[in-house]
Amino acid sequence: MRRRLGYASFALAVLALLAGSAITARQPDIGSVAGTPLWVVASKSLLALGITFGAYGLYAFVLGFLTRRTPDKRRQHDIRNVLRLLFLAAVLIAVLGVITDQWVGVLFSLGVVGFAVTFALQQPLFSLIGWVYIMVKRPYQVGDRVAIEGTKGDVVSVDFLVTTVWEINGELVTSNQPSGRIVTLPNSVVLSSHVYNYSWEGFPYVWNELPVQVAYETDLDYARELMVEEADDFLGDEMADHIADYRERLAETPVELEVRDRPAVNIVQKESWVELRLRYLVHPRRGQRVRNELYQRILERMNEEPERVKFPVSRNR
């Protein structure tokens, strides 16, 4: 589809440029507008259209060429945005140059206008700077799960001025489930706010905890071993592979951490019960499914041993 549009744009560009050149060569006396001969207006309009169609055709071909060689959809999104900005700037300068016949003056005027826009449109300018920062530093990209200024969700688009996020959680749902709402954030927020990336390209995994409350009469060693066995059986090997990648990333930094490559259980004492917190590694988009599966497995095993695993009973009346 993009290739056909490119061919059609090139054809229209050639026709417009030929028509504009023909009018310029003949210079027919067909009247004037505000002291300017109509043939001049017509020829420059056609030349401007030719430049616009030609630039779009070139944009379509370049974009198609680069996206075919870049299977990653995230990279395709970035390439499309960068090319769009470059071609828009080039077309604007070329069209104004053709209309005014003052190429140097056009560049100078754009500089003056840009200086004025800096003061008049500060927020959009900051958002554009934020977009450049996102492209260069990569705090997040399309497809990442992020949390920014109270909004949590999956990034679906990063345009020049705004980032579009498919919301999860929010006011409508819980447990890291999609709400169905779209949230639009100005790119300038990355310059002044914390950005939490749950699935960055270097290591798209997070640690989760599954708390299970048991009574003080429980055999804690048995309960801990039971939880570790179920978690290790369900995702232990997968977790170990990902931890190996994490350690490689960690070795590139000055940070020294002790990282376990299998699930583990931590104990937290509460007023009326003991909380066993199962710690494991998971992809953020699988977090709730894994949590549900682990809880069901662990609860079934614990119910098989009612003498060794006891649950807290509320004494409130």
C-alpha positions as semicolon CSV with decimal commas, in nm:
position;residue;x (nm);y (nm);z (nm)
1;M;0,000;0,000;0,000
2;R;0,278;0,243;0,095
3;R;0,464;0,163;-0,226
4;R;0,157;0,238;-0,440
5;L;0,110;0,568;-0,260
6;G;0,476;0,646;-0,325
7;Y;0,441;0,581;-0,698
8;A;0,123;0,789;-0,716
9;S;0,290;1,077;-0,529
10;F;0,590;1,070;-0,764
11;A;0,356;1,074;-1,067
12;L;0,164;1,372;-0,928
13;A;0,492;1,547;-0,845
14;V;0,620;1,506;-1,200
15;L;0,293;1,638;-1,347
16;A;0,288;1,939;-1,113
17;L;0,654;2,025;-1,178
18;L;0,612;1,992;-1,555
19;A;0,300;2,208;-1,548
20;G;0,470;2,471;-1,334
21;S;0,779;2,476;-1,556
22;A;0,563;2,506;-1,869
23;I;0,373;2,804;-1,728
24;T;0,701;2,970;-1,626
25;A;0,843;2,920;-1,975
26;R;0,538;3,063;-2,155
27;Q;0,452;3,336;-1,901
28;P;0,096;3,382;-2,035
29;D;-0,072;3,717;-1,974
30;I;-0,381;3,599;-1,781
31;G;-0,417;3,885;-1,535
32;S;-0,279;3,952;-1,190
33;V;-0,365;3,929;-0,820
34;A;-0,254;4,213;-0,590
35;G;-0,001;4,321;-0,850
36;T;0,141;3,969;-0,898
37;P;0,086;3,803;-1,237
38;L;-0,141;3,502;-1,219
39;W;0,109;3,289;-1,409
40;V;0,359;3,347;-1,128
41;V;0,103;3,244;-0,866
42;A;0,004;2,936;-1,066
43;S;0,359;2,825;-1,141
44;K;0,479;2,862;-0,784
45;S;0,173;2,684;-0,650
46;L;0,233;2,394;-0,886
47;L;0,603;2,383;-0,798
48;A;0,513;2,379;-0,427
49;L;0,267;2,094;-0,487
50;G;0,531;1,909;-0,687
51;I;0,780;1,940;-0,403
52;T;0,522;1,825;-0,150
53;F;0,413;1,520;-0,352
54;G;0,773;1,434;-0,437
55;A;0,879;1,456;-0,073
56;Y;0,591;1,234;0,036
57;G;0,676;0,978;-0,230
58;L;1,039;0,977;-0,118
59;Y;0,929;0,951;0,245
60;A;0,710;0,650;0,163
61;F;0,993;0,471;-0,021
62;V;1,257;0,544;0,243
63;L;1,021;0,441;0,523
64;G;0,929;0,121;0,343
65;F;1,294;0,040;0,275
66;L;1,400;0,092;0,636
67;T;1,104;-0,085;0,796
68;R;1,153;-0,393;0,575
69;R;1,507;-0,419;0,714
70;T;1,395;-0,352;1,071
71;P;1,158;-0,627;1,190
72;D;1,138;-0,479;1,542
73;K;0,810;-0,284;1,566
74;R;0,960;-0,053;1,829
75;R;1,239;0,052;1,594
76;Q;0,989;0,094;1,309
77;H;0,787;0,334;1,523
78;D;1,096;0,542;1,602
79;I;1,213;0,545;1,240
80;R;0,871;0,665;1,124
81;N;0,868;0,954;1,373
82;V;1,222;1,069;1,293
83;L;1,167;1,054;0,916
84;R;0,837;1,238;0,949
85;L;1,004;1,524;1,137
86;L;1,296;1,548;0,891
87;F;1,075;1,546;0,581
88;L;0,829;1,798;0,727
89;A;1,114;2,038;0,802
90;A;1,267;1,988;0,455
91;V;0,933;2,038;0,277
92;L;0,856;2,353;0,476
93;I;1,191;2,510;0,389
94;A;1,170;2,405;0,022
95;V;0,813;2,530;-0,027
96;L;0,883;2,865;0,138
97;G;1,202;2,898;-0,066
98;V;1,013;2,836;-0,393
99;I;0,735;3,078;-0,304
100;T;0,961;3,362;-0,189
101;D;1,271;3,299;-0,405
102;Q;1,471;3,395;-0,093
103;W;1,632;3,080;0,043
104;V;1,866;3,259;0,282
105;G;1,584;3,485;0,396
106;V;1,362;3,183;0,460
107;L;1,622;3,020;0,681
108;F;1,677;3,345;0,870
109;S;1,303;3,399;0,912
110;L;1,256;3,046;1,041
111;G;1,530;3,113;1,294
112;V;1,355;3,430;1,411
113;V;1,018;3,256;1,423
114;G;1,169;2,967;1,615
115;F;1,316;3,208;1,867
116;A;0,975;3,370;1,916
117;V;0,802;3,031;1,944
118;T;1,043;2,938;2,220
119;F;0,881;3,200;2,443
120;A;0,525;3,171;2,316
121;L;0,495;2,791;2,320
122;Q;0,716;2,672;2,601
123;Q;0,518;2,361;2,697
124;P;0,505;2,214;2,343
125;L;0,874;2,294;2,307
126;F;0,954;2,112;2,630
127;S;0,750;1,818;2,503
128;L;0,951;1,815;2,180
129;I;1,273;1,823;2,383
130;G;1,128;1,539;2,592
131;W;1,070;1,340;2,272
132;V;1,435;1,389;2,172
133;Y;1,537;1,277;2,521
134;I;1,319;0,965;2,490
135;M;1,473;0,881;2,151
136;V;1,829;0,925;2,280
137;K;1,824;0,801;2,642
138;R;1,547;0,542;2,609
139;P;1,377;0,569;2,949
140;Y;1,099;0,379;2,770
141;Q;0,985;0,289;2,420
142;V;0,681;0,150;2,244
143;G;0,571;-0,177;2,404
144;D;0,717;-0,110;2,750
145;R;0,508;-0,121;3,066
146;V;0,568;0,200;3,259
147;A;0,441;0,409;3,548
148;I;0,460;0,788;3,507
149;E;0,297;1,046;3,735
150;G;0,037;0,809;3,874
151;T;-0,039;0,650;3,536
152;K;0,055;0,287;3,478
153;G;0,019;0,106;3,148
154;D;0,168;-0,012;2,819
155;V;0,319;0,244;2,582
156;V;0,151;0,223;2,240
157;S;0,279;0,542;2,079
158;V;0,552;0,802;2,131
159;D;0,484;1,102;1,906
160;F;0,660;1,438;1,889
161;L;0,460;1,592;2,173
162;V;0,275;1,315;2,359
163;T;0,307;0,957;2,476
164;T;-0,002;0,736;2,456
165;V;-0,048;0,463;2,717
166;W;-0,300;0,181;2,746
167;E;-0,389;0,202;3,113
168;I;-0,372;-0,087;3,357
169;N;-0,518;-0,067;3,709
170;G;-0,644;0,291;3,753
171;E;-0,985;0,370;3,899
172;L;-1,175;0,091;3,723
173;V;-0,983;-0,233;3,780
174;T;-0,708;-0,379;4,000
175;S;-0,455;-0,663;3,993
176;N;-0,260;-0,521;3,700
177;Q;-0,549;-0,568;3,457
178;P;-0,619;-0,340;3,157
179;S;-0,889;-0,082;3,220
180;G;-0,961;-0,013;2,852
181;R;-0,876;0,357;2,889
182;I;-0,617;0,547;2,688
183;V;-0,401;0,797;2,876
184;T;-0,213;1,073;2,693
185;L;0,092;1,223;2,864
186;P;0,303;1,517;2,741
187;N;0,659;1,408;2,668
188;S;0,783;1,686;2,893
189;V;0,699;1,473;3,200
190;V;1,016;1,268;3,147
191;L;1,221;1,582;3,219
192;S;1,065;1,642;3,562
193;S;0,909;1,317;3,686
194;H;1,008;0,968;3,789
195;V;0,966;0,710;3,513
196;Y;0,928;0,347;3,623
197;N;0,993;0,098;3,344
198;Y;0,879;-0,256;3,425
199;S;0,989;-0,416;3,098
200;W;1,289;-0,226;2,965
201;E;1,466;-0,387;2,673
202;G;1,779;-0,481;2,868
203;F;1,593;-0,690;3,128
204;P;1,213;-0,714;3,084
205;Y;1,140;-0,889;3,417
206;V;1,050;-0,788;3,771
207;W;1,045;-0,954;4,113
208;N;0,703;-1,025;4,257
209;E;0,596;-1,136;4,604
210;L;0,308;-1,367;4,690
211;P;0,208;-1,332;5,059
212;V;0,044;-1,625;5,239
213;Q;-0,077;-1,583;5,598
214;V;-0,050;-1,879;5,834
215;A;-0,104;-1,924;6,207
216;Y;0,177;-1,929;6,462
217;E;0,108;-2,302;6,519
218;T;0,223;-2,379;6,162
219;D;0,538;-2,579;6,093
220;L;0,715;-2,286;5,928
221;D;1,004;-2,488;5,786
222;Y;0,761;-2,723;5,614
223;A;0,545;-2,438;5,485
224;R;0,848;-2,255;5,344
225;E;0,980;-2,567;5,171
226;L;0,636;-2,638;5,029
227;M;0,607;-2,290;4,877
228;V;0,958;-2,302;4,733
229;E;0,895;-2,647;4,581
230;E;0,577;-2,537;4,406
231;A;0,731;-2,215;4,275
232;D;1,048;-2,393;4,164
233;D;0,847;-2,659;3,983
234;F;0,636;-2,397;3,805
235;L;0,897;-2,139;3,699
236;G;1,232;-2,224;3,858
237;D;1,429;-2,310;3,541
238;E;1,288;-2,013;3,354
239;M;1,376;-1,786;3,644
240;A;1,732;-1,921;3,660
241;D;1,788;-1,841;3,291
242;H;1,668;-1,485;3,338
243;I;1,878;-1,438;3,650
244;A;2,185;-1,535;3,448
245;D;2,105;-1,249;3,207
246;Y;2,051;-1,017;3,502
247;R;2,388;-1,102;3,650
248;E;2,556;-1,022;3,319
249;R;2,389;-0,683;3,319
250;L;2,478;-0,632;3,682
251;A;2,845;-0,712;3,614
252;E;2,861;-0,413;3,379
253;T;2,781;-0,177;3,668
254;P;2,961;-0,095;3,996
255;V;2,663;-0,228;4,192
256;E;2,719;-0,546;4,393
257;L;2,412;-0,748;4,482
258;E;2,345;-1,102;4,596
259;V;2,079;-1,236;4,361
260;R;1,922;-1,577;4,408
261;D;1,848;-1,772;4,094
262;R;1,557;-1,972;4,244
263;P;1,240;-1,870;4,429
264;A;1,275;-1,791;4,799
265;V;1,047;-1,730;5,098
266;N;1,085;-1,450;5,352
267;I;0,908;-1,450;5,688
268;V;0,734;-1,143;5,832
269;Q;0,585;-1,151;6,183
270;K;0,242;-0,993;6,227
271;E;0,027;-0,940;6,535
272;S;-0,197;-1,246;6,490
273;W;-0,030;-1,446;6,215
274;V;0,291;-1,511;6,027
275;E;0,321;-1,393;5,669
276;L;0,526;-1,604;5,430
277;R;0,629;-1,399;5,128
278;L;0,727;-1,599;4,820
279;R;0,971;-1,401;4,606
280;Y;1,014;-1,491;4,238
281;L;1,099;-1,340;3,899
282;V;0,835;-1,294;3,630
283;H;0,755;-1,094;3,319
284;P;0,529;-0,802;3,424
285;R;0,255;-0,897;3,178
286;R;0,238;-1,249;3,321
287;G;0,247;-1,132;3,681
288;Q;-0,117;-1,183;3,771
289;R;-0,154;-1,516;3,587
290;V;0,156;-1,655;3,756
291;R;0,039;-1,523;4,093
292;N;-0,300;-1,694;4,056
293;E;-0,146;-2,024;3,952
294;L;0,109;-2,024;4,234
295;Y;-0,151;-1,937;4,496
296;Q;-0,378;-2,219;4,382
297;R;-0,094;-2,473;4,385
298;I;0,034;-2,367;4,726
299;L;-0,313;-2,358;4,885
300;E;-0,393;-2,708;4,758
301;R;-0,069;-2,845;4,903
302;M;-0,124;-2,673;5,237
303;N;-0,479;-2,804;5,267
304;E;-0,342;-3,157;5,230
305;E;-0,155;-3,115;5,560
306;P;-0,399;-2,947;5,803
307;E;-0,196;-3,065;6,104
308;R;0,124;-2,903;5,983
309;V;-0,017;-2,590;5,816
310;K;-0,279;-2,392;6,003
311;F;-0,443;-2,069;5,895
312;P;-0,520;-1,771;6,122
313;V;-0,873;-1,749;6,255
314;S;-1,030;-1,412;6,328
315;R;-1,152;-1,367;6,684
316;N;-1,345;-1,047;6,619
317;R;-1,710;-1,045;6,721
